[in-house]
Amino acid sequence: MLPGGALCAEAPGPGEEDDMRRYQTEGSRRLHQQTVPYLLDGVGSSFHVSSYRDYPVAMTHGKGSKLYDVDGNEYIDYVLGFGPMLLGYCPPAVDRAVAEQLRRGSHFSAPTEDLKRLSQRLVEIIPSAELVAYQNSGTEVVMYALRLARAYTGKYKIVKFEGQYHGWSDEEKVSIDASCVEELGDRENPRKILHTKGQRLSSAEDLIVLPWNDLPALERTLAARGGEIAAVLMEPCMCDSGPILPKPGYLEGVREVTRKYGVLLIFDEVITGFRLALGGAQAYYGVTPDLSTFAKAIASGYPFGAVVGRREVMACGVPASGTFNGNPIGVAAALATIETLSQPGVYAHLEGLAQQLETGFRALARKYHRPLYLRHVGSIFILYFGFAEDASISMITTSSLWITRLLITLLSITCSGQTHPPPPVSTVPRTSSFTPLQVFP
């Protein structure tokens, strides 16, 4: 069994009781107590705050699919460090490229030959890319894309969808979650929900929030207000609350109605980029937006982001400012990442790993008679309890109740009358009875 939370067996296998006894995180607790006096909440990001205990598990290093904490426990990271670690920890090609760049210099505040090479490669592999600009995070690339859309169209309203996370800035962090069903409001006119103290009440004035996967609702809005809407911003596959897959024809329909009403289409591929296909979800689904944003997996854990799009939109007069934009270290990591992902058979292998997990979890659900709904797209997967396998896909994909989603690494599962607490966020500890999956051996 997996200590800390996973489908439990009827009886421990050989050596598993010893694994359970060894699994303790006193060192993480102690380190957190020592850190809190100096660091806000004792973590570098609010994403690192534990949702089920008083302290997060602290890591010392990672290698391949594994992470190792300060107490010597070994984990399999199923969430890839929240997305960037598609190649695993310390991928050799990326490590070599970064080490070589460090010998030449970490920051020049000037163009380089590698920057030209990366830009050319992104234009080659991403369908929407005619020009490229760089930023340093997912939040920043979406902010820049929105500014481009407003500058190009001369309009200021942005359509975004319930449950889709696009960053932490005031305007981006709207309607990404809800504390209860009533807070969502009417499906035809969802409430604009702000999520943090200090967020300006006016943050959402230029946003129009709609339910995702509902093409008629989008078309009605564009027909009524297209003259004031600059862009529709969306994850092409809803990942932060999923994956919730687009219904057949939905993306094609969104592309058609945005063109019809003179509204730009922006794909936020910060999560889907390089996870579904080398050219992103737009290549996977065959739907090309006007602008696209990439971060996370583009540089295997180094802070880096890109905005790509139609030439006339990208060149409409909005400078891509930032001291660290196109930083040589991030550029080197991105080039090595893309080169690795360009190898024959990589995406078939990723698909095979996800299918292996899906098949295995379904078998366990049948064994323990647990209602289960599981889907994957590329290397991204989600598991829901309480939905039968034959549940209508529309019940899953059109529901406004995205707050019912359960990320696989945050589940508490009850077996044989005993409830096991969920594992640390983004990790599940490995035991002798579990075979790890890696992108590359």
C-alpha positions in Angstrom: 0.0 0.0 0.0 1.0 3.6 -0.3 1.6 5.2 3.1 -0.2 8.5 3.4 -3.0 7.7 1.0 -3.8 5.5 -2.0 -6.0 2.5 -2.7 -5.4 0.2 0.2 -4.9 -3.5 0.0 -6.7 -6.1 2.0 -3.4 -7.0 3.8 0.1 -5.5 3.6 2.5 -7.2 1.2 6.0 -8.3 2.0 7.9 -5.5 3.6 5.0 -3.0 3.5 4.5 -2.8 7.2 8.1 -1.9 7.6 7.7 0.8 5.0 4.7 2.2 6.9 6.7 2.3 10.1 9.6 4.1 8.5 7.4 6.8 6.9 7.5 9.8 9.2 8.1 13.5 8.6 9.4 14.8 11.9 12.3 16.5 10.1 9.9 18.4 7.9 7.9 19.5 10.9 11.0 20.7 12.7 12.3 22.6 9.6 9.0 24.3 9.1 8.9 25.5 12.7 12.4 26.9 12.2 11.5 28.6 8.9 8.2 30.3 9.9 9.8 33.1 11.9 11.7 34.3 8.7 9.5 33.2 5.7 5.9 34.1 5.2 3.9 30.9 6.0 7.2 29.0 6.0 6.9 28.4 2.2 8.1 30.0 -1.0 4.7 29.7 -2.6 1.1 29.4 -1.3 1.0 26.3 -3.5 3.4 24.6 -1.1 1.1 25.0 1.9 -0.2 21.6 3.1 -4.0 21.2 2.9 -4.2 18.5 5.5 -1.4 19.0 8.1 0.3 21.8 9.9 3.5 21.7 7.8 4.6 20.8 4.3 7.0 18.0 3.5 10.4 19.5 2.8 12.6 18.0 0.1 16.3 17.6 -0.3 16.7 16.5 -3.9 15.0 14.8 -6.9 16.1 12.4 -9.5 14.0 11.0 -12.4 10.5 10.5 -11.2 11.5 10.5 -7.5 11.7 13.1 -4.7 13.5 12.7 -1.4 12.6 14.5 1.8 14.6 15.6 4.8 13.6 12.5 6.7 14.9 10.2 4.0 11.6 9.2 2.5 11.3 8.5 -1.2 8.3 9.7 -3.2 7.0 9.5 -6.8 6.0 12.9 -8.0 2.8 12.5 -10.0 2.2 16.2 -10.4 5.6 17.0 -11.9 6.3 19.9 -9.6 3.0 21.4 -10.6 3.8 20.9 -14.2 7.3 21.8 -15.2 9.1 18.5 -14.6 7.8 16.6 -17.6 11.3 15.1 -18.2 11.7 14.2 -14.5 14.2 15.7 -12.1 17.8 16.4 -13.3 17.2 15.4 -16.9 20.8 14.9 -18.3 20.4 16.8 -21.5 18.9 19.9 -19.7 21.5 19.7 -16.9 24.3 19.6 -19.5 22.9 22.6 -21.4 22.4 24.7 -18.3 25.9 23.9 -17.0 27.5 24.9 -20.3 25.6 28.2 -20.3 26.6 28.9 -16.7 30.2 28.7 -17.8 29.5 31.3 -20.4 27.4 33.6 -18.2 24.0 33.5 -16.5 22.6 36.9 -17.6 23.6 39.4 -20.3 20.5 41.6 -20.9 21.2 41.2 -24.6 20.2 38.9 -27.4 22.1 35.6 -28.0 22.4 33.1 -30.8 20.5 30.6 -28.7 17.6 33.0 -28.3 17.3 33.2 -32.1 17.5 29.4 -32.3 14.8 28.9 -29.7 12.5 31.5 -31.3 12.9 29.8 -34.7 12.2 26.4 -33.2 9.0 27.6 -31.4 7.7 29.1 -34.7 8.4 25.7 -36.4 6.6 23.5 -33.9 3.6 25.6 -32.6 0.8 26.1 -35.1 -0.2 29.6 -33.9 3.4 30.9 -33.7 4.4 33.5 -36.3 6.3 35.7 -33.8 7.5 35.0 -30.2 8.0 37.1 -27.1 9.3 36.1 -23.7 8.4 36.5 -20.1 9.3 34.5 -17.0 6.2 32.9 -15.6 2.7 31.7 -16.5 1.2 34.7 -14.8 3.3 37.1 -16.8 2.7 35.5 -20.2 -1.1 35.7 -19.7 -0.9 39.3 -18.6 1.1 40.2 -21.7 -1.3 38.3 -24.0 -4.2 40.2 -22.6 -2.5 43.5 -23.2 -1.7 42.5 -26.8 -5.3 41.5 -27.4 -6.6 44.9 -26.1 -4.0 46.9 -28.0 -4.7 45.1 -31.3 -8.5 45.2 -31.1 -9.0 48.5 -29.2 -11.5 46.7 -27.0 -11.1 45.8 -23.3 -13.5 43.1 -22.2 -12.1 39.6 -21.8 -14.2 36.4 -21.6 -12.8 33.8 -19.2 -14.3 30.6 -17.8 -15.3 29.3 -14.4 -12.6 27.2 -12.7 -9.8 28.1 -15.1 -6.7 29.5 -13.4 -4.6 31.9 -15.4 -2.3 33.4 -12.8 -2.2 35.3 -9.5 -2.5 38.9 -10.7 -5.6 40.8 -9.7 -7.4 40.4 -13.0 -6.3 36.8 -13.6 -7.3 35.4 -10.2 -11.1 35.6 -10.6 -13.6 32.7 -10.4 -11.0 30.0 -10.1 -12.8 28.3 -7.2 -15.8 28.6 -4.9 -16.4 27.8 -1.2 -19.9 26.5 -1.9 -22.3 25.8 -4.7 -24.4 28.9 -4.0 -21.4 31.1 -4.4 -21.2 30.2 -8.1 -24.4 32.0 -8.9 -26.6 31.4 -12.0 -25.1 29.3 -14.7 -26.1 31.8 -17.4 -24.6 34.6 -15.5 -21.9 33.3 -13.0 -20.7 35.5 -10.2 -17.2 37.0 -10.5 -15.5 35.6 -7.4 -12.4 37.3 -6.0 -10.0 35.1 -4.0 -7.6 37.1 -1.9 -7.4 40.1 0.4 -5.9 43.2 -1.3 -7.5 42.2 -4.6 -9.1 45.3 -6.1 -12.9 45.2 -6.4 -12.5 46.6 -9.8 -10.3 43.7 -10.9 -13.1 41.9 -12.6 -14.8 44.9 -14.2 -13.5 44.0 -17.7 -14.1 40.3 -17.3 -17.1 38.3 -18.5 -17.2 34.9 -16.7 -18.9 32.0 -18.5 -19.3 28.2 -17.9 -16.8 26.2 -20.0 -17.8 23.7 -22.6 -21.0 25.6 -23.3 -20.8 26.8 -26.9 -24.3 28.3 -27.1 -23.6 30.4 -23.9 -20.4 31.8 -25.5 -22.1 32.5 -28.8 -25.0 34.4 -27.1 -22.4 36.5 -25.2 -20.4 37.3 -28.3 -23.5 38.1 -30.3 -24.7 40.5 -27.7 -21.3 42.1 -26.6 -18.8 41.2 -29.3 -18.2 44.9 -30.0 -16.6 45.4 -26.6 -14.9 42.0 -26.2 -11.2 41.9 -27.1 -10.5 38.2 -26.5 -11.7 34.8 -25.3 -9.1 33.4 -22.9 -9.2 29.7 -22.2 -7.4 26.5 -21.4 -7.9 24.3 -24.5 -8.2 21.4 -22.1 -9.4 22.5 -18.7 -6.4 21.3 -16.6 -6.3 23.3 -13.3 -9.7 21.8 -12.5 -9.3 18.6 -14.4 -8.5 17.6 -17.0 -12.0 18.2 -18.2 -11.8 17.5 -21.9 -13.5 19.7 -24.5 -16.7 18.2 -25.8 -16.4 17.1 -29.5 -16.6 20.1 -31.7 -16.3 22.6 -28.8 -12.9 24.0 -29.6 -13.7 24.2 -33.3 -16.9 26.0 -32.4 -15.1 28.5 -30.2 -12.7 29.2 -33.0 -15.6 29.7 -35.5 -17.6 32.1 -33.3 -14.7 34.2 -32.2 -13.8 34.8 -35.9 -17.4 35.5 -36.7 -17.7 38.3 -34.1 -14.2 39.7 -34.5 -12.8 38.5 -31.1 -9.4 37.1 -30.6 -8.9 33.6 -29.2 -6.2 33.1 -26.7 -5.1 29.6 -25.6 -3.5 29.4 -22.2 -1.1 26.5 -22.7 0.9 27.1 -19.6 -0.2 23.6 -18.4 -1.0 21.9 -21.7 2.0 23.1 -23.6 4.4 20.3 -24.4 2.3 17.9 -22.3 -0.2 16.8 -25.0 2.0 17.3 -28.1 5.2 19.1 -29.1 3.0 21.8 -30.5 0.7 21.9 -27.5 -3.0 21.2 -27.2 -3.6 23.3 -30.4 -1.6 20.8 -32.4 -3.2 17.9 -30.5 -6.7 19.1 -31.2 -6.0 20.8 -34.6 -7.5 24.2 -33.5 -5.2 27.3 -34.0 -5.8 30.3 -31.8 -4.6 33.9 -32.4 -2.4 34.0 -29.4 -0.9 31.3 -27.1 0.9 31.3 -23.8 3.5 28.8 -22.6 5.5 28.3 -19.4 6.0 25.3 -16.9 7.2 22.4 -19.1 8.9 24.6 -21.7 12.1 24.7 -19.6 12.0 21.7 -17.3 11.8 23.6 -14.0 13.6 26.9 -14.9 11.6 30.1 -14.8 10.7 30.8 -18.4 7.6 31.7 -20.5 6.7 32.5 -24.0 3.8 34.2 -25.8 3.4 33.3 -29.5 0.8 34.3 -32.1 -0.2 35.9 -35.3 2.4 38.3 -36.6 0.1 41.3 -36.9 -1.2 40.8 -33.3 2.2 40.2 -31.8 3.7 43.3 -33.6 0.8 45.7 -32.7 3.1 47.9 -30.5 3.2 46.4 -27.0 6.8 46.1 -25.7 7.7 42.8 -24.0 9.5 44.4 -21.1 11.4 42.7 -18.3 15.0 42.4 -17.1 15.1 38.6 -17.2 13.1 38.0 -20.4 14.9 35.6 -22.6 17.4 34.8 -19.9 20.2 32.6 -21.3 19.8 29.9 -18.6 16.1 29.6 -19.3 16.8 29.6 -23.1 19.4 26.8 -22.7 16.9 24.7 -20.7 14.1 25.3 -23.1 16.2 24.3 -26.1 17.4 21.1 -24.4 13.8 20.3 -23.3 12.4 20.8 -26.8 15.2 18.8 -28.4 14.5 15.9 -25.9 10.8 16.0 -26.6 11.4 16.0 -30.3 12.9 12.5 -30.2 10.8 9.9 -32.0 8.3 8.0 -29.9 8.4 10.4 -26.9 4.7 11.3 -27.0 3.6 7.7 -27.7 5.5 6.7 -24.6 3.9 9.5 -22.5 0.5 8.3 -23.7 1.4 4.8 -22.8 2.4 5.7 -19.3 -0.9 7.6 -18.7 -2.9 4.7 -20.1 -1.0 2.3 -17.8 -2.1 4.4 -14.8 -5.7 4.6 -16.0 -5.9 0.9 -16.6 -4.4 0.1 -13.2 -6.6 2.5 -11.2 -9.7 1.1 -13.0 -8.7 -2.4 -12.1 -8.3 -1.4 -8.4 -11.6 0.3 -8.4 -13.3 -2.8 -9.7 -11.5 -4.9 -7.1 -12.7 -2.7 -4.2 -16.1 -1.8 -5.7 -15.5 1.9 -5.8 -17.4 4.1 -8.3 -14.7 5.7 -10.4 -14.4 8.0 -13.3 -11.0 8.5 -14.8 -9.8 10.2 -17.9 -6.5 11.2 -19.3 -5.3 13.3 -22.2 -1.6 13.0 -23.1 0.4 12.9 -19.9 -2.4 14.6 -17.9 -5.0 12.6 -15.9 -7.7 13.0 -13.3 -9.5 10.5 -11.1 -13.0 11.2 -9.6 -14.7 9.1 -7.0 -18.5 9.0 -6.9 -19.0 9.0 -10.7 -19.7 5.7 -12.3 -17.5 4.7 -15.3 -20.6 4.9 -17.6 -21.4 8.4 -16.4 -22.5 10.8 -19.1 -19.5 12.8 -20.3 -21.7 15.9 -20.4 -22.4 15.4 -16.7 -18.7 15.8 -16.0 -17.7 18.3 -18.6 -20.6 20.8 -18.5 -21.0 20.9 -14.7 -20.4 24.3 -13.1 -19.5 22.4 -10.0 -15.8 22.3 -10.8 -15.1 22.5 -7.1 -16.0 18.8 -6.7 -12.9 17.8 -8.6 -10.4 15.7 -6.7 -6.8 15.7 -7.8 -5.4 12.2 -7.5 -2.7 13.2 -5.0 -5.2 14.9 -2.7 -7.6 12.1 -2.3 -8.6 10.4 1.0 -9.8 6.9 0.2 -11.8 4.8 2.6 -11.1 1.0 2.5 -12.2 -1.7 4.9 -13.7 0.9 7.2 -10.5 2.8 7.7 -9.8 6.3 6.3 -6.2 7.1 5.2 -5.1 10.7 5.1 -4.0 12.1 1.7 -0.3 12.2 0.8 1.8 15.4 0.6 0.7 17.7 -2.2 2.2 16.6 -5.5 3.7 13.5 -4.1 3.0 9.9 -3.2 5.6 7.9 -1.3 7.0 4.9 -3.0 7.1 1.5 -1.4 8.5 -1.9 -2.5 5.3 -2.9 -4.0 5.0 0.0 -6.5 6.8 0.3 -9.7 7.7 3.9 -10.6 7.0 5.3 -14.1 9.5 7.5 -15.8 9.5 9.4 -19.1 13.0 8.2 -19.8 14.9 5.3 -18.2 
